[in-house]
Amino acid sequence: MSVIITALTTEKAVAAIEKENKLVFLVDNAATKKQVKDEVESEYGERVRKVTTMVTPDGRKKAFVSFKREGAAPDLAAKLKVI
């Protein structure tokens, strides 16, 4: 079962890609940080530095994924057609 639902394309999410080498994903509410990390690494082939999560007021869960390689987030965002 896939825990990642979609990559977010909000203004703040795009700023995080460019400034912080981070991608923001909507994930399943039951997903753990380890599951998100493992899925990103296996699906997209990029090493993950850190995953932080939050539940929005409307009940959706976001995962903020930081990458080890500089420039990984913009490359992956282009591949996913986020930017």
C-alpha positions in Angstrom: 0.0 0.0 0.0 1.3 3.4 -0.9 1.4 5.9 1.9 2.1 9.0 -0.3 -1.0 10.5 -1.9 0.4 13.4 -3.8 3.0 16.1 -3.8 1.8 19.6 -2.8 2.1 22.6 -5.1 1.2 25.4 -2.8 3.2 28.6 -2.8 4.9 27.7 0.5 5.7 24.2 -0.8 7.4 25.5 -3.9 9.4 28.0 -1.7 10.5 25.0 0.4 11.7 23.2 -2.7 13.8 26.2 -3.8 15.1 27.4 -0.4 15.3 24.4 1.9 15.7 21.4 -0.5 12.4 20.0 0.8 9.3 18.5 -0.8 5.9 18.5 0.8 3.6 15.4 0.3 0.1 14.7 1.4 0.3 11.2 3.0 -2.1 8.7 4.6 -3.1 9.7 8.1 -1.8 6.4 9.5 1.6 6.7 7.8 4.7 6.9 10.0 7.8 9.0 9.3 9.8 5.8 8.6 7.2 4.6 6.1 7.3 7.9 4.3 11.1 7.9 4.2 11.3 4.3 2.9 8.7 5.0 0.2 10.4 8.2 -1.0 13.8 6.5 -1.1 12.5 3.4 -3.0 10.2 5.2 -5.4 12.3 8.2 -6.3 15.9 7.0 -5.6 16.9 10.0 -3.4 18.4 9.7 0.1 16.2 11.4 2.7 17.8 13.4 5.5 14.7 14.0 7.6 10.9 13.7 7.6 8.6 15.9 9.7 4.9 15.5 9.7 1.9 17.5 10.7 -1.9 17.1 10.7 -3.7 20.1 9.2 -6.9 21.5 10.9 -9.0 19.8 8.2 -7.6 16.4 9.2 -5.1 15.8 6.3 -1.5 14.8 7.1 1.5 16.5 5.4 5.0 15.2 5.3 7.9 17.5 4.8 10.8 15.5 3.3 14.4 17.0 3.4 17.0 15.4 1.1 20.7 14.8 1.7 21.9 15.7 -1.8 21.9 19.4 -2.6 19.5 20.1 -5.5 17.6 16.8 -5.0 14.2 18.5 -4.3 14.2 20.7 -7.4 15.3 17.7 -9.6 12.6 15.5 -8.1 9.9 18.3 -8.3 10.7 18.7 -12.0 10.4 14.9 -12.5 7.0 14.9 -10.7 5.9 18.0 -12.7 5.4 19.9 -9.4 7.3 22.9 -10.7 
